[in-house]
């Protein structure tokens, strides 16, 4: 018991009837029934209905108090009548007859409703985030986040990992995104960088003989916002292990993720071990390296079926390097013509010329494409695709990358339109065997992912294989179409590192200038090591069934990387800039 409460607003039950209690909290709702004022009092723990009689002292003050004012009440717990019991809340069997009430802090008119979910603009909610956080749903999301982090920390500790903090003020990162720079007063003209990830430090910890490391790590990246990516900062479960292979990492983290998702969702989770899908297979079957395996549809390559087929448009495109992808829409042959027309329009709205199709009904192929195909090629398409009577087959013809990208969109669209998504589950998979190198937009060879991943085949592969054919021990873990993290077995041998960077067009001098500290450290005995870093924000987003990361972060920035509540970023004073040796030129 304290001065302000004997109980919280979520714990009173029929066991407390006739007890005198003190409660404090926010006025969630208020209803005037002519001489009786009903107040739903809310705190962190729940809601209790309080009844205020007009005969109470200062009733006029209480009657005029606005929603979200903070009050303290003293009163007696009474049983509600059977017809007024509210089973939607824990305290629904009782109410408190108020004998004394004190306004601790009166609220102004609130900018949006707290007691109900409304469609207030996001920027308004972020400006008044301290009010927004009082809303039941988002309040529970933040509590969920806290509990998820607690469980992750416990499970990692129980698995023998040591929690070690790495620096926040560091040097510019090789991660690839833009750094946030922090000027140094003591080293005028020089800058720290906020870490994009603890990548370098966790590798150095392995060199330092720490066998299993983890931390709930803040990461900072100056990049554009997306629904599944917060601008500015985010948190990840960062971990690294020594003397491991790829499967060792999978076997370590899979049970932890399974436990967390089962504990906080009650939904079905993929059986262990999680599915392993090669990057090549994923791009072929799903058009993406972030497949949602709840969607049963797969993409089929039917390019060969259209060579010398009689369908001139596709034949011409194929001769110019295009491919033809196809997706079966099961049991859709009986859909009205308008449904197919809408899909065509959707394709055009997404930059395509259209979405061709064949309808297979009454054991006969119908539609504009079928009418332009010779019998043999039509037979090939039916055999390759496995099209069944009553199904439709949709086609995408484009250059490979474009065809894969749009096929992925079309796969999801058809799944949605046909209500095929398997709900009530979390479907995990590992995407493995990423290419070590790729050609950039200029046709220049570069690393496709982390430059410090170990190439499969080691030095022999680097010396003898076409760089574009070399695979890396690089992997992503994906859940329901959301990438939770990337990871890798690291390149711990200096000579292999030199060769890999050489292939990517970096000289030894450039390597040592940018990453000399890591290169040097590896020359003093570096063990084979690897790890990953599942995103905590994304884990909680999935568990909370939210579509936006900002709904599971206490104080997020908006899409323009602005903190509307604090007004950050803001201008620094001239004196501060002068002290740091910074001169801002006006454009």
SVG drawing of the C-alpha trace seen along z (x, -y; Angstrom):
<svg xmlns="http://www.w3.org/2000/svg" viewBox="-31 -31 81 65">
<polyline fill="none" stroke="black" stroke-width="0.4" points="0.0,0.0 1.2,-3.5 -0.2,-7.0 -1.9,-6.7 -3.2,-3.1 -3.9,0.0 -4.5,1.9 -4.0,1.5 -6.8,1.1 -6.5,4.6 -6.7,6.8 -10.0,6.3 -12.4,9.2 -15.3,10.6 -12.8,11.6 -12.4,7.9 -16.1,7.2 -16.8,4.8 -13.0,3.9 -11.9,0.3 -9.5,-0.5 -7.4,-3.3 -6.9,-3.5 -5.1,-6.0 -5.0,-6.3 -6.3,-8.0 -9.9,-8.8 -10.4,-6.4 -14.2,-6.9 -16.9,-8.9 -20.6,-8.4 -23.2,-10.7 -26.4,-8.9 -28.1,-11.8 -26.8,-12.0 -24.4,-9.1 -21.2,-9.5 -19.5,-6.3 -15.7,-6.6 -13.6,-3.9 -10.3,-4.3 -7.2,-3.0 -3.6,-2.3 -0.9,-0.1 -2.6,3.0 -6.2,2.6 -9.5,0.8 -11.9,0.5 -15.4,-1.0 -15.9,-3.6 -19.3,-5.1 -19.4,-8.7 -22.6,-9.9 -23.6,-13.5 -23.7,-13.9 -19.9,-13.6 -17.8,-16.6 -16.5,-18.6 -18.8,-16.6 -19.0,-19.6 -15.2,-19.6 -15.2,-15.9 -18.1,-16.1 -16.2,-18.7 -12.8,-16.8 -11.7,-15.9 -10.7,-12.5 -7.1,-11.4 -7.0,-13.5 -5.1,-11.7 -7.2,-11.1 -7.1,-9.3 -10.2,-7.7 -11.0,-6.0 -14.0,-3.8 -15.6,-0.5 -15.7,2.5 -19.2,3.6 -20.5,6.5 -22.1,5.6 -25.6,6.7 -25.7,9.8 -26.9,7.7 -24.1,5.2 -21.2,7.7 -18.5,6.9 -16.7,10.1 -14.4,8.2 -12.2,6.9 -10.6,8.7 -12.5,6.4 -15.8,6.8 -17.6,8.5 -17.1,5.5 -17.2,1.7 -15.9,-0.8 -18.3,-3.1 -16.3,-6.3 -16.3,-8.0 -13.4,-10.4 -11.9,-11.7 -8.9,-13.9 -7.8,-15.3 -4.0,-14.8 -3.5,-16.4 -6.2,-17.7 -5.7,-17.0 -6.3,-19.4 -8.5,-18.3 -6.7,-15.3 -5.8,-15.5 -7.2,-12.0 -9.1,-9.2 -7.3,-6.8 -10.1,-4.5 -10.9,-3.5 -8.8,-2.7 -9.3,-5.5 -7.7,-6.4 -5.8,-9.5 -2.9,-10.4 0.4,-8.8 2.3,-12.0 -0.3,-13.3 0.1,-10.1 3.9,-10.4 3.8,-14.1 1.8,-13.1 3.4,-9.6 3.1,-9.7 -0.7,-9.8 -0.6,-7.3 1.3,-4.8 -1.7,-4.8 -3.9,-3.1 -4.5,0.5 -3.2,2.1 0.1,0.2 0.6,0.4 0.3,4.1 2.8,4.2 5.4,2.5 4.9,4.9 5.1,7.8 8.4,6.3 9.7,6.2 8.7,9.8 10.2,11.0 13.5,9.4 13.5,10.8 12.9,14.3 15.5,14.0 18.1,12.9 17.2,15.8 17.4,18.3 20.7,17.1 22.2,17.1 20.9,20.6 22.5,21.7 25.9,20.6 26.2,17.2 27.9,14.3 26.2,10.9 28.9,8.3 28.3,4.7 30.2,3.2 30.9,-0.5 28.3,-3.0 30.9,-5.6 33.0,-3.9 34.5,-4.2 32.7,-4.1 31.2,-0.7 31.6,1.6 27.9,2.7 26.9,0.8 24.2,-1.7 24.9,-5.3 26.5,-6.0 25.3,-8.6 28.3,-10.7 29.1,-12.2 31.7,-15.1 34.5,-14.9 35.2,-18.0 38.5,-16.6 39.7,-15.6 38.6,-18.6 37.6,-17.9 37.2,-14.1 34.0,-12.1 32.8,-9.0 30.1,-6.8 27.2,-5.2 27.4,-1.4 25.2,0.0 25.8,3.3 28.3,4.7 29.7,6.7 33.4,5.9 33.5,6.0 31.7,9.4 34.3,10.9 37.1,9.4 35.5,10.9 35.8,14.3 39.5,13.5 39.7,12.6 38.7,16.2 35.1,15.4 33.4,18.5 29.7,17.5 28.7,13.8 25.3,12.0 23.8,8.6 20.5,6.9 22.2,4.5 21.1,1.0 22.0,0.4 21.9,-2.9 21.5,-3.3 20.8,-6.5 18.4,-4.9 14.8,-5.4 11.9,-4.1 9.8,-1.1 7.0,0.7 9.5,3.4 12.4,1.0 12.7,-1.9 14.7,-4.9 17.5,-5.8 17.7,-3.0 16.6,0.5 17.5,3.4 18.7,6.9 19.6,10.1 23.2,10.0 25.2,13.2 28.4,14.9 30.0,18.3 33.5,19.8 34.5,23.1 31.2,23.6 29.8,24.4 26.6,23.1 24.4,25.9 25.8,25.4 24.4,21.8 21.1,23.0 20.8,25.6 21.6,23.1 19.2,20.4 16.2,22.4 15.0,23.7 15.2,20.3 13.1,18.7 10.7,21.6 10.2,21.2 9.7,17.4 7.1,17.6 5.2,20.4 5.3,18.7 4.0,15.3 1.6,16.3 0.0,19.7 0.2,20.3 1.8,23.2 5.5,22.8 7.5,24.6 8.9,28.0 12.5,28.2 14.8,28.2 13.5,25.2 13.3,25.7 16.5,24.9 16.0,23.4 18.8,22.3 18.8,18.8 18.6,20.2 15.6,22.3 13.8,19.5 14.2,17.1 12.9,19.8 9.9,20.9 8.9,17.7 10.6,14.9 12.1,13.6 14.6,14.5 11.9,13.6 9.2,16.2 6.0,16.5 5.6,20.2 2.0,19.8 1.3,19.1 1.0,22.5 1.5,21.1 4.8,21.7 6.3,20.1 7.1,22.4 9.5,21.6 7.8,22.4 10.2,20.5 11.1,23.6 7.4,24.3 7.0,21.1 10.0,21.5 8.5,22.2 5.1,22.1 3.3,19.9 2.8,17.2 4.8,14.5 4.9,12.0 6.6,14.3 8.8,15.9 10.1,12.4 10.8,11.5 12.5,14.9 14.8,14.3 15.8,11.0 16.7,12.7 13.4,12.8 12.0,15.7 8.4,16.9 7.2,17.6 3.8,19.1 1.7,19.4 -1.3,21.8 -4.4,20.2 -6.3,23.4 -10.0,23.7 -10.3,20.3 -11.6,21.4 -15.2,20.6 -14.3,17.0 -16.2,14.3 -14.4,12.5 -14.3,9.4 -12.0,11.1 -9.4,11.8 -9.8,8.2 -9.1,6.8 -5.9,8.8 -4.8,7.5 -5.5,4.0 -3.5,4.6 -0.6,5.9 -0.6,2.7 -0.8,0.6 2.4,2.3 4.3,1.5 3.5,4.6 1.9,4.8 -0.7,7.2 -1.1,10.6 -1.7,13.3 -3.6,16.5 -4.9,19.9 -8.2,21.2 -8.3,25.0 -12.0,26.0 -13.9,29.0 -10.4,30.5 -10.0,27.7 -7.5,24.8 -9.2,21.5 -8.3,17.9 -6.3,15.6 -2.9,17.2 -4.3,20.8 -5.8,19.7 -2.3,18.7 -0.5,21.9 0.1,25.0 -1.0,28.3 2.4,29.6 3.4,26.5 0.1,26.3 0.6,30.0 4.1,29.1 2.7,26.2 0.1,28.5 2.6,31.2 5.3,28.8 2.9,26.8 0.7,29.7 -2.4,27.6 -5.6,29.4 -9.1,29.2 -10.8,26.1 -7.5,24.2 -6.1,21.1 -2.5,20.4 -1.1,16.9 2.1,15.9 4.8,13.2 7.3,12.6 10.2,10.3 13.9,10.1 14.9,12.5 15.1,10.0 12.0,8.2 10.1,11.5 11.1,12.7 10.1,9.5 6.7,9.3 6.1,13.1 6.6,12.7 4.0,9.9 1.6,11.9 2.0,14.9 1.0,12.9 -1.9,11.2 -3.4,14.5 -3.0,16.0 -4.9,13.0 -7.6,13.0 -8.2,16.7 -7.9,16.7 -5.2,19.4 -3.0,18.0 -2.7,20.5 -3.4,18.4 -2.6,19.2 1.1,20.2 4.6,19.0 6.5,20.6 10.2,20.3 12.9,21.1 16.6,20.5 17.7,19.1 21.2,20.4 23.9,20.5 23.8,16.9 26.2,15.8 29.5,14.5 29.7,11.9 27.3,10.1 27.4,7.5 26.3,4.0 24.3,1.7 27.4,0.6 28.3,4.2 31.2,4.1 31.8,7.2 31.2,6.6 30.2,8.5 26.5,9.5 26.3,9.4 28.7,9.1 32.3,8.9 33.5,10.9 31.5,14.1 33.6,17.2 33.4,18.4 32.3,22.0 35.4,23.8 37.7,21.3 40.9,20.3 40.5,23.0 37.1,21.6 38.4,18.1 41.4,19.1 39.6,21.5 35.9,20.7 34.0,18.0 33.3,15.4 29.6,15.3 29.5,19.1 31.0,18.9 28.6,19.3 29.1,17.9 28.3,19.3 25.8,16.5 22.2,17.1 19.0,15.3 16.2,16.5 12.7,15.6 9.4,15.9 6.0,15.4 7.7,13.4 9.7,11.2 13.5,11.3 14.5,11.5 18.2,11.4 21.2,12.1 24.1,14.1 27.2,15.9 30.2,18.1 32.9,15.4 36.1,15.4 38.7,15.8 41.8,16.3 43.7,13.2 44.9,14.7 41.4,15.6 40.2,12.2 42.8,10.5 41.8,12.7 38.1,12.1 38.6,8.3 41.0,8.5 38.2,10.2 35.8,7.5 38.2,4.8 39.8,3.7 43.6,3.5 45.4,4.7 46.1,1.1 42.4,0.3 41.6,3.3 44.1,2.3 43.1,-1.3 39.4,-0.4 39.6,2.7 43.2,2.9 42.4,3.5 40.4,6.6 42.9,7.9 45.7,7.5 43.7,9.2 43.1,12.2 46.9,12.6 47.2,13.3 45.1,16.5 41.4,16.1 39.1,19.1 36.5,20.2 33.4,18.3 30.0,17.2 26.7,15.7 23.6,13.8 21.3,11.1 17.5,11.6 15.8,8.2 13.9,7.7 11.6,5.1 10.6,7.5 10.1,10.4 7.7,8.3 5.9,6.9 5.1,10.5 4.0,11.6 1.8,8.5 0.3,9.1 1.2,5.5 2.1,4.4 4.3,1.5 7.4,1.5 6.4,-1.8 3.6,-0.1 6.0,2.0 8.6,-0.7 8.1,-3.0 9.4,-6.2 9.9,-5.7 10.7,-8.3 8.3,-9.0 9.0,-8.1 11.1,-11.2 13.4,-10.2 12.0,-12.9 11.1,-12.7 8.0,-14.9 7.7,-14.8 11.2,-16.2 11.7,-18.0 14.8,-16.0 16.8,-16.5 17.2,-20.1 19.7,-22.9 22.8,-23.2 23.8,-26.5 26.6,-28.5 28.7,-28.3 28.4,-24.5 29.3,-24.2 32.3,-26.5 33.5,-24.3 33.3,-21.3 35.0,-23.0 32.0,-22.7 31.0,-25.3 27.6,-24.9 27.4,-26.4 24.0,-27.6 22.9,-26.1"/>
</svg>
